[in-house]
Amino acid sequence: MPQLRKDPITFEWVIIAGERKERPHDFQKIWDNGELPPFDPKCPFCPGNEHLTPTEIFAIRDGQASPNWLVRVVPNKFPALRIEGSTERFGKGMFDYMDGVGAHEVIIETPIHNARFSTLPVEQVKKVLLAYRERILDLKNDIRFVYILVFRNEGKEAGASLRHPHSQLIALPFIPHEVVLEIEGMKRYHSFRERCPFCDMVKEELSFGERIVRESDNFLAIEPFASKYPFETLILPKRHHPSFADESEQLLEEFAFFLRDILYRLDKALQNPPYNYTLHNIPLRNCSPDGFHWHLEIIPRISTPAGFELGSGIYINTVPPEEAARILREVKD
């Protein structure tokens, strides 16, 4: 029997279509994962091709004076938003607009062209996370920016235009709708129970156990109760932390190991699927630390929303999260 499930934070409904349940091999398509060389002379993100990108903003190098970079951050060559401009709003009748102000940066995660994030050394993943943190802290100083979204597109089907491992960051002069839904849901829950809903979710999921993929001392990975997508995975701190950018280097090292492990499990179970991940962090302005719990959402792009989803906003998930969690738990090293 299909189930309708309601997200306890956003109040969105999803359909868990258990009778249409699909196994991992049903999603194991021939993705665009052809063999790549460790260096591509035409790739703008490969070492030696630094002149093909805009001027470097930030880098982590192999030694302070070394020209050899390990992680490199540059402005996006074709930015969705630009630093120049004003956040003053204008109106024409019922329509509002303003300059396309923001920041759009690319985090080049490794010099190795054919690397995959799930098999990078933990120390390298940690360096990528440190670059996220440093760029968030720096952009926070621009008072025009209200929210910073870090995201990763893996594979052509997930929107990646270049194969070299990279993630991106966009700073916005407003809070995006998906995050607004979370904030409003957290406020609503907190006003009723005087507790953080994500903290309660951690306790509940640890109690149930069936939707847990993995836990460590400080992090928990689950398949959410009201998952919109097959194998949708949520990683969050087990203790209340509003800001990813305020995490210690020690905690980021644990998170690096944890994140890489979860991506490895998804890669093994689904044969290197395309995916997106997004880092939801506390807004830069006017948000109480009690009102946010940072987390990272991973969405494998193995199903396509169709007319019903697009017309209703209600998603049909053909893999119950309890089944997805069991499959990912059973992945062997």
Secondary structure per residue as TSV (DSSP state, phi and psi in degrees):
chain	resnum	aa	ss	phi	psi
A	1	M	-	360.0	124.6
A	2	P	-	-59.1	155.4
A	3	Q	E	-123.2	142.1
A	4	L	E	-95.8	126.1
A	5	R	E	-122.8	140.0
A	6	K	E	-107.9	127.2
A	7	D	-	-65.2	124.8
A	8	P	T	-71.1	-11.3
A	9	I	T	-104.5	-52.3
A	10	T	T	-89.3	-12.4
A	11	F	-	66.6	17.4
A	12	E	-	-81.5	143.6
A	13	W	E	-96.7	144.3
A	14	V	E	-131.4	160.6
A	15	I	E	-107.9	121.4
A	16	I	E	-97.5	104.8
A	17	A	-	-93.2	76.6
A	18	G	G	-60.2	-33.3
A	19	E	G	-71.3	-16.7
A	20	R	G	-100.3	18.4
A	21	K	-	-51.5	132.5
A	22	E	-	-114.8	147.8
A	23	R	-	-92.4	165.0
A	24	P	H	-54.4	-36.9
A	25	H	H	-67.4	-19.6
A	26	D	H	-67.8	-22.6
A	27	F	H	-102.0	-4.5
A	28	Q	-	-81.8	74.8
A	29	K	-	-82.2	175.0
A	30	I	-	-86.6	90.4
A	31	W	-	-73.1	165.4
A	32	D	S	-78.6	69.9
A	33	N	-	-119.8	37.6
A	34	G	-	-60.0	161.0
A	35	E	-	-62.1	137.4
A	36	L	-	-122.9	151.7
A	37	P	-	-79.9	159.1
A	38	P	S	-68.2	-17.1
A	39	F	-	-140.9	134.7
A	40	D	-	-122.8	114.5
A	41	P	T	-62.4	-17.3
A	42	K	T	-96.7	-5.7
A	43	C	-	-81.7	124.7
A	44	P	T	-69.2	-14.3
A	45	F	T	-96.0	-4.5
A	46	C	S	-81.2	149.1
A	47	P	T	-56.9	139.9
A	48	G	T	93.8	-13.8
A	49	N	-	-109.0	23.3
A	50	E	G	-59.3	-25.4
A	51	H	G	-69.3	-12.9
A	52	L	G	-86.7	-5.4
A	53	T	S	-113.3	161.9
A	54	P	S	-61.1	169.2
A	55	T	-	-59.7	134.1
A	56	E	-	-58.2	137.1
A	57	I	-	-97.3	-40.3
A	58	F	E	-155.5	148.7
A	59	A	E	-153.6	152.6
A	60	I	E	-114.0	123.9
A	61	R	E	-115.8	165.0
A	62	D	S	-84.8	75.9
A	63	G	S	101.5	143.5
A	64	Q	T	-59.9	-39.3
A	65	A	T	-99.0	5.0
A	66	S	-	-76.6	141.5
A	67	P	S	-79.2	-10.5
A	68	N	-	-83.1	111.9
A	69	W	E	-90.1	152.0
A	70	L	E	-107.8	-37.1
A	71	V	E	-137.5	138.4
A	72	R	E	-136.4	137.8
A	73	V	E	-119.2	128.9
A	74	V	E	-135.4	156.5
A	75	P	E	-63.2	145.1
A	76	N	-	-64.0	132.8
A	77	K	S	-66.6	-27.1
A	78	F	S	-126.0	73.7
A	79	P	-	-71.1	144.3
A	80	A	S	-71.7	-33.2
A	81	L	S	-135.0	158.1
A	82	R	B	-124.5	151.2
A	83	I	S	-61.7	-38.3
A	84	E	S	-72.4	142.1
A	85	G	S	128.6	179.3
A	86	S	-	-118.7	152.2
A	87	T	-	-93.7	10.9
A	88	E	-	-65.0	133.7
A	89	R	-	-95.7	148.4
A	90	F	E	-126.2	160.4
A	91	G	E	-137.4	141.8
A	92	K	E	-128.3	100.9
A	93	G	T	63.6	-125.0
A	94	M	T	-86.3	-0.4
A	95	F	E	-103.5	130.9
A	96	D	E	-109.9	147.3
A	97	Y	E	-157.3	165.9
A	98	M	-	-155.5	173.3
A	99	D	-	-58.1	150.0
A	100	G	-	-79.2	68.4
A	101	V	B	-88.2	138.0
A	102	G	-	167.8	-169.0
A	103	A	E	-131.7	140.5
A	104	H	E	-135.0	110.2
A	105	E	E	-124.2	154.5
A	106	V	E	-114.8	129.5
A	107	I	E	-102.4	107.5
A	108	I	E	-83.1	115.3
A	109	E	-	-84.8	-17.5
A	110	T	-	-164.2	151.3
A	111	P	S	-72.2	-14.6
A	112	I	-	-85.4	117.7
A	113	H	T	-64.9	-37.3
A	114	N	T	-101.8	17.7
A	115	A	-	-71.4	157.0
A	116	R	-	-121.3	136.7
A	117	F	G	-55.1	-37.4
A	118	S	G	-71.4	-11.6
A	119	T	G	-118.6	7.8
A	120	L	S	-65.0	151.7
A	121	P	-	-58.6	145.5
A	122	V	H	-55.3	-38.8
A	123	E	H	-63.3	-33.4
A	124	Q	H	-71.9	-41.7
A	125	V	H	-60.3	-40.1
A	126	K	H	-60.1	-40.2
A	127	K	H	-63.3	-38.0
A	128	V	H	-62.8	-44.6
A	129	L	H	-64.4	-37.3
A	130	L	H	-64.2	-36.7
A	131	A	H	-65.2	-41.5
A	132	Y	H	-54.3	-50.4
A	133	R	H	-61.1	-45.4
A	134	E	H	-66.2	-37.4
A	135	R	H	-71.2	-37.5
A	136	I	H	-61.8	-46.0
A	137	L	H	-64.3	-36.3
A	138	D	H	-71.9	-46.8
A	139	L	H	-68.6	-22.5
A	140	K	T	-59.4	-24.4
A	141	N	T	-72.3	-15.9
A	142	D	S	-86.3	110.0
A	143	I	T	-68.5	-10.3
A	144	R	T	-73.7	-21.7
A	145	F	-	-92.4	134.8
A	146	V	-	-112.3	-28.7
A	147	Y	E	-145.4	144.5
A	148	I	E	-125.2	123.2
A	149	L	E	-110.3	123.0
A	150	V	E	-99.6	133.4
A	151	F	E	-147.2	160.9
A	152	R	E	-135.2	128.6
A	153	N	E	-110.3	115.0
A	154	E	E	-109.6	114.5
A	155	G	S	96.0	151.2
A	156	K	G	-59.5	-39.0
A	157	E	G	-67.2	-18.1
A	158	A	G	-98.8	4.4
A	159	G	T	101.5	4.6
A	160	A	-	-77.1	128.0
A	161	S	S	-95.6	-16.1
A	162	L	-	-127.5	144.2
A	163	R	-	-83.2	-24.3
A	164	H	S	-58.7	131.9
A	165	P	-	-57.8	123.6
A	166	H	E	-158.7	158.4
A	167	S	E	-130.0	176.6
A	168	Q	E	-136.0	164.9
A	169	L	E	-140.9	132.6
A	170	I	E	-127.6	125.9
A	171	A	E	-97.0	133.2
A	172	L	E	-120.2	151.5
A	173	P	S	-87.0	14.1
A	174	F	S	-153.8	169.9
A	175	I	-	-92.4	126.7
A	176	P	-	-66.1	155.6
A	177	H	H	-57.7	-43.1
A	178	E	H	-61.3	-37.9
A	179	V	H	-73.9	-35.9
A	180	V	H	-58.5	-43.5
A	181	L	H	-58.6	-42.2
A	182	E	H	-65.9	-44.5
A	183	I	H	-63.1	-44.9
A	184	E	H	-63.3	-39.8
A	185	G	H	-65.3	-39.1
A	186	M	H	-66.0	-41.2
A	187	K	H	-63.0	-43.8
A	188	R	H	-61.5	-46.1
A	189	Y	H	-66.1	-43.8
A	190	H	H	-66.0	-36.5
A	191	S	H	-66.8	-26.6
A	192	F	H	-89.2	-43.4
A	193	R	H	-108.5	-12.5
A	194	E	S	61.0	34.3
A	195	R	S	-142.6	158.6
A	196	C	-	-75.9	129.8
A	197	P	H	-65.1	-33.7
A	198	F	H	-69.6	-35.4
A	199	C	H	-63.9	-42.5
A	200	D	H	-65.6	-36.2
A	201	M	H	-62.1	-42.0
A	202	V	H	-57.7	-48.4
A	203	K	H	-62.5	-44.0
A	204	E	H	-64.7	-46.1
A	205	E	H	-67.5	-36.4
A	206	L	H	-64.6	-32.7
A	207	S	H	-71.5	-45.1
A	208	F	H	-72.4	-49.9
A	209	G	-	83.7	-24.8
A	210	E	T	-76.3	-17.9
A	211	R	T	-105.6	7.7
A	212	I	E	-81.1	131.9
A	213	V	E	-92.0	-45.8
A	214	R	E	-163.9	151.6
A	215	E	E	-136.0	153.6
A	216	S	-	-129.9	-169.2
A	217	D	S	-58.6	-38.5
A	218	N	S	-120.6	-5.1
A	219	F	E	-133.6	154.3
A	220	L	E	-135.0	135.4
A	221	A	E	-116.7	127.6
A	222	I	E	-134.3	161.1
A	223	E	-	-94.9	111.8
A	224	P	-	-57.1	146.8
A	225	F	T	-52.5	-44.5
A	226	A	T	-109.7	56.5
A	227	S	-	-64.1	132.4
A	228	K	S	-79.7	-30.2
A	229	Y	S	-124.7	151.0
A	230	P	T	-59.9	129.9
A	231	F	T	65.4	19.7
A	232	E	-	-58.5	131.2
A	233	T	E	-128.2	137.4
A	234	L	E	-118.4	127.1
A	235	I	E	-114.6	130.0
A	236	L	E	-147.5	153.3
A	237	P	E	-63.6	142.0
A	238	K	S	-73.2	-26.3
A	239	R	S	-106.7	158.8
A	240	H	-	-68.2	116.6
A	241	H	-	-135.3	115.1
A	242	P	-	-77.7	-30.5
A	243	S	-	-125.5	118.5
A	244	F	G	-59.5	-38.2
A	245	A	G	-67.6	-15.5
A	246	D	G	-98.5	4.9
A	247	E	-	-73.4	149.5
A	248	S	-	-75.4	160.6
A	249	E	H	-62.6	-34.9
A	250	Q	H	-64.0	-42.9
A	251	L	H	-69.2	-36.3
A	252	L	H	-66.0	-30.0
A	253	E	H	-66.2	-42.5
A	254	E	H	-63.7	-41.2
A	255	F	H	-64.7	-36.6
A	256	A	H	-60.0	-46.5
A	257	F	H	-62.5	-42.0
A	258	F	H	-67.6	-48.5
A	259	L	H	-61.9	-45.2
A	260	R	H	-61.1	-39.9
A	261	D	H	-63.6	-42.9
A	262	I	H	-65.9	-42.4
A	263	L	H	-65.4	-35.4
A	264	Y	H	-62.5	-42.9
A	265	R	H	-63.0	-42.2
A	266	L	H	-64.3	-41.5
A	267	D	H	-62.1	-43.3
A	268	K	H	-69.5	-43.5
A	269	A	H	-69.2	-33.2
A	270	L	H	-117.7	11.0
A	271	Q	T	58.1	62.7
A	272	N	S	54.7	60.5
A	273	P	-	-74.5	158.4
A	274	P	-	-68.1	148.1
A	275	Y	E	-156.4	162.9
A	276	N	E	-121.4	140.8
A	277	Y	E	-126.6	147.6
A	278	T	E	-131.7	136.9
A	279	L	E	-99.0	112.9
A	280	H	E	-95.8	110.8
A	281	N	-	-113.3	163.8
A	282	I	-	-62.4	140.9
A	283	P	-	-55.7	155.6
A	284	L	S	-74.3	-22.3
A	285	R	S	-135.1	147.2
A	286	N	S	55.2	44.1
A	287	C	-	-137.8	124.5
A	288	S	-	-67.2	140.3
A	289	P	G	-57.0	-27.7
A	290	D	G	-72.1	-17.3
A	291	G	G	-97.5	10.8
A	292	F	-	-150.6	148.0
A	293	H	-	-136.4	107.2
A	294	W	-	-64.1	153.8
A	295	H	E	-162.5	164.8
A	296	L	E	-124.5	129.5
A	297	E	E	-109.0	130.8
A	298	I	E	-115.3	126.6
A	299	I	E	-125.8	103.2
A	300	P	E	-64.0	136.6
A	301	R	-	-94.8	68.4
A	302	I	-	-112.4	-0.4
A	303	S	S	-138.8	158.0
A	304	T	-	-118.1	120.1
A	305	P	-	-58.0	136.6
A	306	A	-	-116.5	-159.8
A	307	G	H	-57.0	-43.8
A	308	F	H	-62.1	-47.3
A	309	E	H	-62.6	-45.2
A	310	L	H	-69.7	-33.1
A	311	G	H	-83.1	-27.2
A	312	S	H	-110.4	-22.7
A	313	G	S	77.1	5.4
A	314	I	-	-103.1	124.5
A	315	Y	E	-97.6	145.4
A	316	I	E	-105.6	117.5
A	317	N	E	-107.1	118.6
A	318	T	S	-89.5	-1.6
A	319	V	S	-120.8	105.6
A	320	P	-	-53.3	137.2
A	321	P	H	-58.6	-29.9
A	322	E	H	-64.2	-38.3
A	323	E	H	-71.2	-41.9
A	324	A	H	-61.3	-42.4
A	325	A	H	-62.1	-43.5
A	326	R	H	-61.4	-43.5
A	327	I	H	-61.9	-43.5
A	328	L	H	-70.9	-35.5
A	329	R	H	-61.1	-34.5
A	330	E	T	-84.1	-2.7
A	331	V	-	-64.2	131.2
A	332	K	-	-97.1	149.4
A	333	D	-	-64.6	360.0
